[in-house]
Amino acid sequence: MAKDLENEARRRAVRRIRDAKAGLSSEMKAWSERIQAGDRVALAKGISLIESHRKEDRGPSEALLSALSSATGKSLKYGFTGVPGVGKSTWIEAAGMALIEKGHRVAVLAVDPSSRRTGGSMLGDKTRMAALSQQPSAFVRPSPTGDTLGGVARATSESVLLCEAAGFDRILIETVGVGQSETEVRRMSDAFVLLMLPGGGDGVQGIKRGILEWADVVLMNKADGPKERIELAKSSLSAYQGALSLLPPPLDGAPPVFGTGSALDPTSVAVWVDRIETRLESATESGQLASRRRRQQQDMLNAMLKTEVLLRTQNKPGFEAAWQRLQKEAEHQQTIPFDAIRRMLDGLN
């Protein structure tokens, strides 16, 4: 009798697990279908899910990405960086409108600085791209960086996949600002655009390796207004072109395109969009784009390996207690950091 009850309990447990898995699969299938049908609410909720830091959301987010994997890889991706105030949002909005006029569907992933108090996005690029946000063929999503380096949010690459699955064939990614770590967006874009200010004092940042050598387009924005300002833009651009000659040739074969323009002039932006699209067409035909994406895939695998190793380490029994002890020791300068970390990891099961 006891054995029968035990077997029945086991069968019920197995059935509950099977039903739970089937329910999750069914839910993710329906969710993925809504996203592929262009449901913006489903897309927004999907991005919120993959951005979540909650442990219990990890499984569902991976399931959703898996369900959408066959619908990805069909878009062209632009990455934008530049110092704060250079006009990235204005330029991106104008570029998005130009692409829509050409019949494309445009998604903008605008990565904003995040509040240290709430963790949320502080600037809200959606409010600064009001015209584009109202377009039926556009989707604008601001995301907080959190504590992630590289000018992009932790889940930006996964957000790109969701936007691709939703049918957006042009994805524009805006970084927080410009610096040595901003090249991360280059690893997920087909065209990396560096916007500069005429005489804006950002020459050192632009000349630093890690920014200029990775740019596909170097555009001196705000080349408008008085003649003196336009001349300043041209002279500033010449300085960057001279700096490029000191750097090694780009890995992808094609040197960057240099020029001036103004985000306030829709015609100027449309001309640059045409130039970038032509460059991407040439890269596709020559095989450079495919080579670049293979390298990006390798970089993504390396990044995911580091993330997974960190997560598994943090989930090991005893990690939290060992970490707290280590931090207290550090407060009293009782340990050498690299030695302490090594000893802590060696002590984990």
PAMAR-63066 format. One record per residue (C-alpha): x, y, z; residue in one letter. Coordinates in pm, whole numbers. Example, Ala and Ser with C-alpha at 12.3 -4.5 7.8 and 13.67 -1.06 7.14 Angstrom:
2
east/north/up/resn
1230/-450/780/A
1367/-106/714/S
***
This chain:
349
east/north/up/resn
0/0/0/M
275/241/98/A
465/150/-218/K
157/220/-433/D
112/560/-269/L
478/640/-327/E
455/545/-694/N
139/749/-739/E
303/1051/-577/A
600/1013/-809/R
371/990/-1113/R
185/1305/-1004/R
515/1490/-956/A
639/1387/-1301/V
305/1490/-1452/R
321/1832/-1284/R
673/1890/-1416/I
570/1779/-1765/R
263/2002/-1759/D
466/2297/-1633/A
720/2254/-1913/K
445/2223/-2171/A
278/2535/-2034/G
601/2734/-2053/L
664/2611/-2406/S
310/2697/-2511/S
333/3041/-2352/E
666/3117/-2518/M
538/2994/-2853/K
237/3225/-2833/A
456/3514/-2715/W
706/3461/-2996/S
425/3449/-3251/E
289/3782/-3127/R
635/3938/-3157/I
682/3803/-3510/Q
340/3939/-3599/A
462/4289/-3504/G
286/4321/-3168/D
470/4616/-3008/R
341/4542/-2660/V
470/4185/-2682/A
805/4313/-2813/L
838/4570/-2533/A
753/4308/-2269/K
1002/4068/-2428/G
1281/4325/-2403/I
1186/4396/-2041/S
1209/4023/-1970/L
1559/3981/-2113/I
1676/4300/-1938/E
1560/4166/-1603/S
1824/4080/-1341/H
1586/3848/-1155/R
1710/3489/-1139/K
1363/3349/-1205/E
1340/3541/-1535/D
1651/3386/-1682/R
1487/3062/-1795/G
1186/3228/-1962/P
1408/3486/-2136/S
1629/3211/-2281/E
1320/3017/-2387/A
1181/3323/-2566/L
1509/3388/-2747/L
1524/3023/-2853/S
1169/3039/-2986/A
1264/3341/-3200/L
1606/3226/-3317/S
1491/3120/-3665/S
1350/3468/-3735/A
1671/3662/-3662/T
1977/3768/-3862/G
1792/3946/-4142/K
1845/4313/-4049/S
2122/4567/-4097/L
2244/4732/-3779/K
2384/5082/-3733/Y
2579/5175/-3419/G
2615/5539/-3314/F
2849/5695/-3062/T
2975/6044/-2979/G
3024/6277/-2687/V
2715/6396/-2497/P
2563/6692/-2679/G
2696/6596/-3021/V
2340/6544/-3146/G
2316/6164/-3160/K
1945/6148/-3088/S
1862/6420/-3340/T
2076/6255/-3607/W
1933/5909/-3538/I
1576/6036/-3556/E
1644/6202/-3892/A
1818/5886/-4018/A
1526/5673/-3901/G
1280/5894/-4088/M
1497/5874/-4403/A
1507/5494/-4383/L
1130/5475/-4334/I
1083/5686/-4647/E
1281/5418/-4830/K
1034/5156/-4712/G
1228/5014/-4419/H
1101/4931/-4071/R
1324/5094/-3810/V
1391/5001/-3448/A
1596/5233/-3226/V
1763/5098/-2913/L
1869/5410/-2726/A
2091/5330/-2429/V
2064/5599/-2161/D
2260/5662/-1842/P
2086/5492/-1551/S
1986/5634/-1218/S
2191/5501/-928/R
1882/5526/-707/R
1623/5349/-922/T
1832/5180/-1190/G
1602/5325/-1455/G
1677/5529/-1763/S
1741/5896/-1679/M
1707/6072/-2015/L
1441/5876/-2201/G
1532/5906/-2569/D
1173/5823/-2659/K
1079/6176/-2550/T
1362/6316/-2765/R
1252/6122/-3075/M
885/6213/-3063/A
834/6230/-3440/A
1000/5894/-3505/L
819/5728/-3213/S
485/5811/-3373/Q
569/5639/-3701/Q
387/5306/-3756/P
708/5162/-3905/S
927/5261/-3609/A
993/5131/-3260/F
1195/5335/-3008/V
1316/5174/-2688/R
1527/5352/-2423/P
1722/5119/-2194/S
1932/5199/-1885/P
2298/5098/-1891/T
2297/4980/-1530/G
2653/4891/-1433/D
2748/4770/-1781/T
3051/4914/-1958/L
3077/4961/-2333/G
2809/5226/-2382/G
2536/4967/-2428/V
2301/4790/-2192/A
2367/4436/-2070/R
2098/4287/-2293/A
2131/4512/-2599/T
2248/4229/-2827/S
1948/4018/-2722/E
1716/4317/-2772/S
1850/4340/-3128/V
1745/3978/-3187/L
1391/4049/-3065/L
1362/4354/-3290/C
1484/4148/-3587/E
1224/3882/-3512/A
958/4153/-3499/A
1035/4242/-3862/G
1248/4554/-3820/F
1505/4539/-4098/D
1708/4843/-3985/R
1816/4867/-3621/I
1985/5182/-3490/L
2177/5149/-3162/I
2270/5464/-2971/E
2536/5448/-2700/T
2554/5654/-2382/V
2855/5861/-2486/G
3207/5819/-2612/V
3516/5673/-2447/G
3750/5376/-2463/Q
3473/5133/-2372/S
3224/5257/-2631/E
3358/5020/-2897/T
3131/4747/-2757/E
2852/4869/-2986/V
3080/4806/-3283/R
3070/4436/-3200/R
2697/4424/-3266/M
2662/4663/-3561/S
2726/4644/-3936/D
2807/5015/-3963/A
2967/5204/-3673/F
2912/5582/-3694/V
3121/5823/-3487/L
2965/6170/-3454/L
3202/6456/-3367/M
3170/6823/-3270/L
3355/7099/-3460/P
3624/7228/-3222/G
3439/7064/-2935/G
3749/6968/-2738/G
3693/6598/-2796/D
3991/6553/-3025/G
4186/6346/-2776/V
3897/6101/-2738/Q
3857/6072/-3112/G
4224/6011/-3180/I
4250/5741/-2911/K
4274/5393/-3046/R
3958/5198/-2980/G
3731/5464/-3126/I
3868/5611/-3445/L
4023/5290/-3574/E
3689/5108/-3538/W
3464/5371/-3699/A
3313/5305/-4041/D
3188/5664/-4069/V
3340/5969/-3900/V
3093/6253/-3931/L
3150/6607/-3810/M
2797/6702/-3700/N
2659/7054/-3649/K
2842/7180/-3958/A
2580/7447/-4009/D
2514/7812/-3934/G
2780/8082/-3988/P
3058/8031/-4239/K
3316/8030/-3957/E
3146/7730/-3796/R
3141/7536/-4122/I
3512/7611/-4177/E
3586/7498/-3823/L
3405/7169/-3894/A
3616/7112/-4204/K
3945/7187/-4026/S
3847/6962/-3733/S
3765/6682/-3975/L
4106/6719/-4142/S
4272/6668/-3803/A
4092/6337/-3758/Y
4184/6226/-4108/Q
4547/6299/-4026/G
4519/6102/-3703/A
4381/5802/-3893/L
4695/5782/-4105/S
4889/5695/-3787/L
4669/5394/-3711/L
4684/5042/-3861/P
4440/4951/-4142/P
4095/4830/-4032/P
4036/4458/-3982/L
3737/4457/-4215/D
3926/4597/-4510/G
3739/4919/-4587/A
3873/5250/-4447/P
3626/5483/-4277/P
3432/5749/-4463/V
3487/6107/-4343/F
3254/6402/-4390/G
3055/6690/-4245/T
2682/6733/-4201/G
2400/6856/-3983/S
2133/6658/-3804/A
1904/6960/-3845/L
1915/6920/-4224/D
1705/6616/-4326/P
1852/6626/-4677/T
2207/6608/-4540/S
2118/6312/-4320/V
1940/6134/-4606/A
2253/6169/-4821/V
2462/6011/-4547/W
2210/5730/-4503/V
2242/5657/-4874/D
2622/5648/-4844/R
2608/5409/-4549/I
2357/5185/-4726/E
2581/5178/-5035/T
2879/5088/-4818/R
2682/4803/-4662/L
2578/4677/-5005/E
2942/4670/-5115/S
3045/4494/-4793/A
2776/4232/-4852/T
2887/4169/-5211/E
3258/4150/-5122/S
3203/3917/-4825/G
3339/4173/-4575/Q
3007/4192/-4392/L
2990/3814/-4353/A
3349/3812/-4224/S
3269/4089/-3978/R
2964/3906/-3847/R
3165/3586/-3798/R
3413/3782/-3589/R
3127/3941/-3395/Q
2983/3596/-3327/Q
3316/3486/-3180/Q
3329/3800/-2964/D
2975/3734/-2845/M
3063/3376/-2750/L
3361/3502/-2549/N
3144/3761/-2372/A
2872/3506/-2295/M
3131/3261/-2163/L
3256/3521/-1916/K
2901/3606/-1812/T
2806/3241/-1765/E
3120/3163/-1564/V
3046/3460/-1338/L
2684/3357/-1288/L
2776/2999/-1206/R
3042/3116/-963/T
2799/3348/-786/Q
2544/3068/-760/N
2783/2825/-593/K
2711/2735/-229/P
2903/2957/9/G
2979/3230/-246/F
2776/3504/-77/E
2928/3441/266/A
3282/3425/123/A
3222/3744/-74/W
3097/3930/233/Q
3405/3821/431/R
3632/3933/150/L
3471/4277/134/Q
3512/4325/509/K
3879/4229/483/E
3922/4476/200/A
3771/4756/408/E
4050/4710/661/H
4314/4658/390/Q
4389/4315/529/Q
4436/4148/193/T
4583/4187/-155/I
4286/4192/-398/P
4403/3944/-663/F
4534/3701/-401/D
4211/3728/-200/A
3993/3660/-504/I
4201/3358/-598/R
4178/3214/-246/R
3804/3275/-231/M
3744/3094/-563/L
3969/2806/-462/D
3763/2765/-145/G
3429/2732/-327/L
3289/2385/-401/N
***
